[in-house]
Amino acid sequence: MHAPHRPTRLTRRAFGASLGLAAVGTTLAVDAAPAAAAAPAANASAAPAPSVPLTNLAHLNFLLDDVPLPPVPGHTTFALGERPHAKAPWTYADGHPDGTYTRVGGGTLDPATGHWSQGAYNADDIARAAVVYLRHWRLRGDALSRDHAVELLRTLTYLQTATGPNAGNVVLWQQADGSLNPSAEPVELPDPSDSAESYWLARTVWALGEGYAAFAGADAGVAQLAGFAEFLRDRLHLALSALSRQSLGRYGTWASADGVPVPAWLIAGGADASAEAVLGLAACVRAAPSDTVARDALAHLTEGIAAMSSGTTREWPFGAILPWTKSRSLWHAWGGLAPAAVASAAPLLGRDDLLEAALRDTAQFTPQLLTTGGADNAWSPTPGEAQIAYGVDSRLQSLLATADAARAPGLEALAAVAAGWYFGANRSGLPAYHPATGTAIDGIETDGRVNPNSGAESTIHALLSMLLLDGRPALKARALEIQRSVEHSGLTVVEAESGAISGGEVVTVPSAWTGEANLSGAAYVQLTQGGSLTVTLPASAQPRYVYPIVQRTIEPAGDTAWSSGSVALGTTPNGGAGEAGLTDAPGVLLPLTLAQALPEGATRVTARARGPVSIDALLLQPQIASVTVSGDDVTTRILVSSAPRTVERRVDVPQGCTMTQRAFDAHGRAVAAPPNLRGLNRSGRVRIVAGGFTEVRFERR
């Protein structure tokens, strides 16, 4: 996969090989702090008792270091004269066979200067680590977490440029000696990093907003914090003033992406970046309802995020909020907090209409994501990338925020399944988070290989998830029941080039990345007018929907008729995509909806081109998709419908088990069984409403 517009620190490092990017430095001697404790080995698969807190800050504490804050023109922070040091987390942590870790910076280390080509610390992780400590302090009343939050926020505001033409923007990288590195190697845009808005500016808004909310009214009891809350709000307003000069100043204007209007006022063109800012703005507005500056920014960004909602249960991307205005073909899991942001903001704004976008993403798209294998790094547009804690945490936060805002209990059932990823219900079959040490692996590849490192980003997002679970004991107990992934039956991909071609050829490309999407398998089939393609599919005992993935050209180019035997499935346009607009490539690569379902048992699909067409692959969607996860005493199955009407299914009830089921509609709200279906639990039949999902639990007696 080509990295989308700006991968996270973790993506560049942990999956550098798969992204075709250079690996960063991997060694650093750290004498000032001991290595973190080893992750448990003998009992690694044993789930902790529900009564034991999951949140363990030991490894994040290990990543923290003291950082000097030298006097630099344009950069200052709270009480800098009295306290010229603060704290920041190292960016990465390399794991060793003995269970210890080495703290590592980004890029390569210059032994002569002690500087990294990127830096030791970065604003993204400083901001998000501050959110962890703030939430832990508020949940547990932990004074040490409060103090760490203060010091991280002091470092973060030091990185924020306070004066001059770039005031309000943020320098991304900082060296271990405290010096700033505005221009990293390799180059990251914007360069210098405080010359324009950025993901780190958005995350700074997140941390400042949550920081203000936490300290407002609380700093009077701690003498050295007097005025700290207002300092944070002033810096939040400074950040918003920078955004107002940049994206937010374009509020209400629209751009075009392959012929579709997209909001022109999202931060760095992203619903992903804007969502993290909205989380902080919502916290600020909740604490200070009269703050019109924050409220206006909250409303404008939330409107823009909601406008990126796309698709339905029968149209790709199945209700997801797309993260990037420059692509209609890319959804990615990191930075996927858009539903959480919309769900947090909509009630504050009195905008139930905005909440609909969060509901579609969590109750329609997320079930499809879970049945297809979980929170892949990306669907671009085909699924099948590595998975990291960032993506899993984003799903968990979004499901729960939306469940609360919309009173949709079905989303909590999905949240338990999503959280099971941390405890072994993933491709590796191993825990991805270790409560005994507070470490979180840096990712799991598609083949189950584990990246054993535990960098700041993975640690931070795993801890954000654990804080959510610790604050919801019933959900926590459900999640801890889930330790194994048993089965996924969701979207699958069949390559077009595997088919029989007449009047066309297979075209192989040197790079799968088009500038806005990935060609599956780095190849496609080019048919001339009158050409045909027949693809053989795996058999299925149920109807499926077929989504041809077509590279539509800008200009109209006829259409393609699709059939299976004597059954006409529908047609797809070959062109007419519209002007590229914001996007970096002409045309658009998208899965297109066919009107009719493929009959059960059908194993061939034929395309007949009535104009030149480029076909990448076929995406297959079962009318009833499913994911099954289990633990020692409970097996949970989620059945997800894209069928046009309610479906009943028989299920095998394991011997010695009882079965319960809960059905939910396309908004995650409970659906009562009609009288003639009551008692189906005893007969092993389940009911899945059109567009909704059903949770089935098998428990040992």
N, C-alpha and C positions, 0 to 999 in steps of 0.2 A: 504493500500500500504506500502510495505517496503521502507524505505528511500534508494534511490540509493547511489552511492559511497560517496557522501558527501552533505547532504542537507544544504541549506542556513540557516543563523540565523533564518529567519522567519519561514522556514519550521519546524525547530525543535520546535519552540514555538507555532505558531498559529495552526498548525495541528498535535501537538504532540500526541493527543489522537488517531487520525486516523492512525498515523504512528506507534503506539505502543511504543512511547517514553515517558519518564517522562517529566512532565511539569516543567518549570523553575519558579523561584521566581516571585512574582507578586506585591510586595509592596516596596516602598521606599519613605521616606519623603524628599521632595525637598523644601528647604526654600529659596534658592538663586534665584529662577526664578519662575514667576507666571505660573499657569497652562494655557494651550492654550485655546483659546476661544471655546465655544461650537459649534458643527456643527449645521447649521440651521435646524430647525425642521418643522415649519409651511410651509415653501416653499422649502423643501428639494428636491422636484422633479422638481422645476422650473429651466430651463436651463438659464445660464447667457446670456446676449446680446453678439453677436459676437465681438462687439467693446471693451468689457471689457477684460483685460488680465486674462487668466486662471491661470497663474503661481503666486502662493501666497506662499512666503517663511516663513510665520509666524510660522507654526508648526515646520518646520525644524530648524528655529532659536531657538525655544523653546527647542528643543532636544539638541542643542549645549550647551556645558558647558566649563568653563575654566579648563584646566588640567595642573598641574605642570609637568615639565620635569626634574626630578632629575638627577644628574650626575650618569651615569651607564657605566661601562667599555663596549666598543664596540657599544655604542649608542650615537649619537649626531645628531644635526640638524643645519639648517641655523640660524646663529646669536644666538646660545644657550646662550652664556655668557651674552649678553645684554637683551635677552628676554627669561627667563627661564619658561615661560608659553605659552601655545598655546590653541587650541580648538579641541573638539571631540564631536560627537553626542552620546547620550545614545542609547543603542541598541533597547530598547522597550519602548512603551508608553501605559500603561493600560488606557482604556477609562472608564469613570464613567457616571452614568445616568444624571448628571447635565451638561454633555458636556465638563467637564474638563478631564485632563490626568495627570497621574503620571509617571515620567520617571523611567525606570527599567533596571537593568543590567541582564546579562545572568547567569542562574544557581540559586543557593541559596545564600542568604546574611548571612554573619557571623556578627552579631551585634557587637561583641567585636572588630573586626578589620575594619569593614566597607567594607570588600572585598567580592566580589561575586565569586562563585566557578568557573565561567568562567571569567567574568570581566564586567566592566561598559561599556567600549567602545571596538570596534573591528576594525581591519584594513580594512575589507571588506567595512563597512559602512563609515569609514573615507575617504577611497579612492573615493567611489561613491558620497558621499556628496560633496567632492571637485569638482567633475565633474559637479554637479548641479550648484554650485556657479560660476565655471569658465564659463559655458555656459550662465548663466544668465548675468554675467558681460559682456560677449562678445555680447549678444543680446541686452541688455538694457543700457550698460555703467554704471551699478550700482556700485559705489565705495565700498559700504558695502559688496556686494557680492565678489568683488575682495579681500577685506581684510579678509573675512571669508575663501576664497579659500587659501590664503597665510597661514593662521594659521592652517588649516586642513592639508595642504601639509607639514608644519613644523612638525606636530605631526606624520604624516605618515612616513616621513623620519627618525624620531626618533625611530619608531618601526622597521625600517629596520636595520638589523645587519650590521655594517660598517666595522668590522675587524674580522680576525680569519677565521677558516675553513668554517663557514656558512655565510661569508660576502655576502651581496646581498639579502639573504632571509629575511623574515619578521616575527616578532612576532605577533601573532593574537590578543591576549587580553591584555587590559590595565585596571587597577583599577582606581577608581575615584581620588586616591591620586597620580596618575601618575606612580605607580609601574607596572612593566611588569609581566604578568602571562604566561610564555611560555608553561606550562602544565596545561591545563584546566581540570575540572571535569564536566561532563564525558569526558573521553579521546577523543581527536580529533587527527587524523593523518594528517601530521606528528607530532610526539611528541618527543621532544619539537617542537613548531610550526615553528621555524626557522631552523630546522635541515634538511629540504628538501624543494623542490618547492611545491607550494600550490596554491589554488584559490586566497588567499589573496596576494600572490606575483604577480599573473597575474593582479589582480585589481590594485595593486600598479603601475605596468607598465602602465595601462590605465590612471591613474590619473597623473603620472609623464609626460607621453607623451602629454596629453592635457594641463597640466600645462606649460610645456616648450613652446608649440605652442602659448599659450595665452600670456606668459610673454616675449617671445623673441622679442626684439625691443621695448617692452613697459615699461620695468622697469627703463629706464633712467629718466623718468619723475617723479619717486618716489624715493627719495634719499635712503630710508631705504631698497629698493628692488634692489639696484645695485648689479648685479651678481646673482640674484635669479634664473633667467632663466638658466644660465649655471650650477648653483648648481643642479637644477632639472635634467638637461641632464646628469650630472655626475652620479647622483644617478640612473637614468635610465640605464646608461651603467653598473653601478655596479649590478643592477638587471639582466641585460642581461648576464653579466659575470657568475652570479650564474646559470642562465638557461643553459648557454653553458657548464657548468660542469655537468649538469644534462640532461634534455630531449633534448635540442637543440643540444647537442653534439652527439646525435644519428641521426642527420638529414640524410635522404636518406636510413635509414634502416627500415625494415618492420617486424612486428610481425604478428601472426595469431590469429584470434578469431573465433572459431568454423569453421575452414577451410577457412576463408576469410582473405586476407591480409589487415592489418590496419597500419597506420603510427605509428612508434615507437617514434616520436619526439614531440608529443603534450604535453603541460604542464599538468602534473598530469594525463596523458592519456586522456585528455578531449578536444574535439573541443569547448566545452562550455567555459572552463577556457581560452584556447588559444585565443578564439574570443575576450574576453575582453582585453587581452593584445594587440591584433592586433589593436583595436580601438585607443589605445594610441600610438602605433608605427606608425600608419597611420598619426595621427596628427603630430607627430614629423617629419616624413619624408616629409610631406607637407610643414612644416616650415623650414626644413633643408635638402634639397634634397641630399646634399653631405655627409650626415651622413651614411656612408657605414655600420657601425655596426648596426644601427637601420634598415636600408634598408634590409640587409641580414636576420635579424631576422624576419622582416615583410614578406619577400618572403617565407621563410621556413615555418613559422607558417601558412600562408595563404594556401600554397600548401597542408599542412597536413589537414587543416580544409576542404578544397574542396574535398579531397580524402574520406571524411566521408559521402559524398552525396550518397544517397541510394534509390533505388526504382524508380517507374514510376507511371503514373496515374493508372496503372493496377497491380502494385506490391507494397506491403507494404514496407516502410512507405511513399509511394507516393511522392517521391522526397525530403524528409526531409534530412537535414544534421544531422546525428546521433551524439549525444553529447559525447559518451563514448566508447573508444576502447574496453572495456571489456564486451560490450553487443551489439548484433545485434538486440535485441528485445525491447530496451528501448529508447524512445524519451521523453525528458522532457522540459517543457516550461521555467523553471527558468534557467538562464544562456543561454537562447536560442538566443543569439545575433550573432550566427555564420553567417547567411546571411548578416547582417549589416556589419560584419567585412570583409567578402569576397568582398562585393560590395564597401566598402571604400578603400580596398587595391588594387583591380584589376586594376583600371585606373592608379593608381600611379606606378604600376609595368608594365603597358602595357601588361597585361595578360587577354585578353578577354576570353580565355579558362577557366580561373578560375571563371569568372562571371557566367558561365552556372550553377554552383552549387547553387549560390544565387538565380538565376531565377527559378530553379526547386523547391527550398524550398518555395519561396514566391508566385509563380504563379501556382503551382500544389499542394503542400502539404498544404499551408496555407488556400486556399479555402476549402479543405476537412476538415481542423480543424474548420473553422468558421461554416460550415454547420452541423458539428457534435455537436456543442455546445459552441465552443470558445476555448480559450487557457487553456485547462486543464493542471494541474500540470504535468501529465504524460500520455503517452500511453505506456503500459508496458506488452504486446503490445496492449491490449484492451483499449479503451478510457474510461474516466469517473472518473476523480479526481477533487479535489477542484481547484479553480482558484484564482490567486493572481496578484497584480499589476506588479510584476516582469515579469511574463509570458506575460501579455498583452503589457507591454512596449517593451519587446523584439520583439514581432510581429510587433508593430508599427514602431520601429526604423528600423527593417530589411526591411519591406515593402517600407519605404520611401527612405532608402539608395539605395536599389536595383532599385526602380523606377527612381531615379536620374541617377544612373550609366548606366542603360540599356535603358533609355528613354522609360519606360513602364508605360503609364498613367493608365492602368488597376489596377496596384498595389496601386495607390492612392485611387481608389474606394474601394478596400478591406481595406485600412487603415482607411477610414472613419467608416466603419462598426466595425472594431476592436476597434477603439477609443470610439465608442458608449458605450462600457462596463463601462467606467468611469461615464457616465451620466444616467445610468439606464437600458441599454440594456444588462442585465445580468440575472442570475438565480434568484436573489432576487427581481428584479424590482426596486431597490433603487439605488441612486447614490453611486458609490464607491469612488468618490473624491468630495470634497467640496471646490470650489474656494473661498468661503467666509472665510474659515479658513486655507486652505492648508493642511487639513487632508485627509488621504486615509485609508480606511478600510484594515484590515490585511488579508482579504480573504473571499471567498464565497464557502460554501460547495455544494456538488452535489444536496442537497435537498433545496437549497436556503438560508440556515442559514448563517448569517453574523457574522464574527469576528469583533467586533466594535473597537478593539484596533488599534492604528496607529503608529507602530514602524518605525524605521529608514529606513529599506529596502523598505517597502511599500510606505512610504512618498517620498523617493528618486526616485523610479522608476515612481511613478505617476507624480512627478515634471519633470522628464526627458521627459515624454510624453507631458506634458503641454507646455514645452519649444518648442517642435517640433510643436505643434499646433499653439502656438502664433507666431511662425516664418513663418507660412503658412496660411494666413487669409482665403483663399478659402477653404482649407481642414478643417480648424477650423469651418467655418460656416456649412459645410456638417456634421461634427461630432456632432455639437450641435443640429442638427435636429433630432438626433437619441437618443431616450430616453426610448424605450421599445423594448424588444425582443418578437417578435410575434410567430415565428415558426422556428424550425430547422428540416431538413429532410436530415440527412447524415448517417454516419456509425452507425449501431446498432449491438448489440451482442445477440446471442442466445446461452445459455449454452448447451453443449453436454449432460450433465447429465439430461436435461429435456426430452431427447428422449427415444424411445423404444429400448432396448438393447437385442441382441441375441448373445450369445457366448462372453460375457464380463461382466464387472462390473464397478460400480462407485467407484472411489478411492478418499477419502477425506484426505487432508493433514493438518498437524497442523499449517503450515505457508504457505501462498500463495507465498512468495518470494523464488525463486529458487537460488538466487545468481546473476542473471542477468535479470530476468523477473518475472512477477506475473502470477500465475495460476488464471484465472478468477473464482471467486466464491470459491477459495481454494479447487477445486475438478476437476477431469477429468474422462473421460471414457477410460478404458483399454479394448481393443478388442483383442481376440486371433485370430490366423489365421483362416479365414473362418467366423469370427464373423461379425455382422452387427449392424448398428445404424441408426434409422430413426428419424429425428428431424422435428417437426412441426413448421412452420414459420408463422409470421403474413402475411396477404395478402398484395399485392402491385399491383397497376395499371400500373406498368412499369417494364421492365427487371431489374434484379439486378445481381451483381456479388457476388459469395459466396467464402469466403476465410476461409477454414478450418484452425483452429489454432492447429498445431500438434507439439508435443514434439518429435522432430527427435533425434534418437539415433546416436551415433558416427558411429557404424558399419551399413552397409546396412541391411535392414530388410523387403524387399519387398515393396509393395505399397498399396494404398487404392483407389478403384474406387468409384467415386461419381456420383449420378444420381438423377433426379427428374422425377418420372414416367418413360416414355420411352426415356427421353432426357438424354444422357450421358454428364455430365458436365466436366469430366476430371479426372485425377489421381494425387495423391500426394505421395511423397516418405515417407516411415515410418522411414527411417534411412539415413545413408550416410552423416551425418552432418559434419564430419571431426573432428579432434582432438580439444579439448577444447582450447588449447593454452593459451592466456591471461585470458580467462574467468574463473569464479569461479564455474562453474557447467558443467558437461558433457552433451553433446547434446545441442539442441537449440529449444526454443519455439517460433514458428513463424507462422503468417498467410501466407498460401501458395496459390498461384494463380491457379485457375481452368480455362481451356481454353474457356469454353462456359458460356454464361450468363444464369441465371435462367429465364425462360419465365415469362412474366407478368401473375399474377393470381396464379402461382404455390405456394403451401404452404407446400410441403414436400421435404426433401432432405434425401437420403439414402447413407450411406457409407458401402462398403463391403471390409473387410480387407483381403489382400493377404499377410499376415504376421502380427506379433504382432504390435499394434500401440496404442499410447496414444493421445486422442483427447480432447482438452480443451474446445473449443467453436467454433461457426461459426460467422465470421464477415461478415455482409451484407452491400454492397455498391450499392445504387441506381445509375443507369446510369446517371440520372440527379438529383443531390443533390441540396438543396436550403437552404438559410437562409433569413428570413424576419425580418426587424426591422422597427420601425416607430417613429414618433413624432406627433406633433399636426397637421401639414399640409402636411407632406411628408411620404410616405412609400417606403422603398427601399428593393428590393429583389435581391439577388445574386443567379444565377443559374449556377451550376458547372457540367461540363461534364466529364464522364469517358467512354462515348460511342465511338464506333469505327468510327462514321461518324457524320456529322452535323445533328442536331435535331431541328425541329421546334415544339414549344409548344404554345397552346392557354393559355391565362391568362385572368382572370376576371378583368376588369378595374372598380374600384369602381365608383359609380355614382358621378358625379360632379368633376371627376379627369381627368387629361390628363396623358398619358403614354409616357415615353421616354425610349429608350434602347440604350446601348452601348455594343457591343460584342468585346471580346478580345481573343487572342489565348493563347496557353499554355505557352507563355512567357510574358503575360500581355500587349501585343501590340495590338492596335486597328485593328479590322477587318471590312472592309467595306461590307455592304450588297450588293449582286449581284442585277442586275436590276429587276429580277422577284420577289425579296423580298422587294423592297422599298415600303414604305407605310404600312408596317405591324403594325406600331405603332397604326394606326387608327383601325385596325381590332383586336387588342388585341392578336396578335401572336408574339412570340419572337423566336430568332434564337440563338442557342448555338453551337459553332464550336467544333469539336472533340478535347477533351483534354483541352478546354478553358473554359471561363466563361463569363456570360453576366450580366450586371447591368441593372435592370429595376426600374424606379422611377415613382411613382404615386403621382402627385401633385394636390392639390385642386386648382380649377380655381379661 
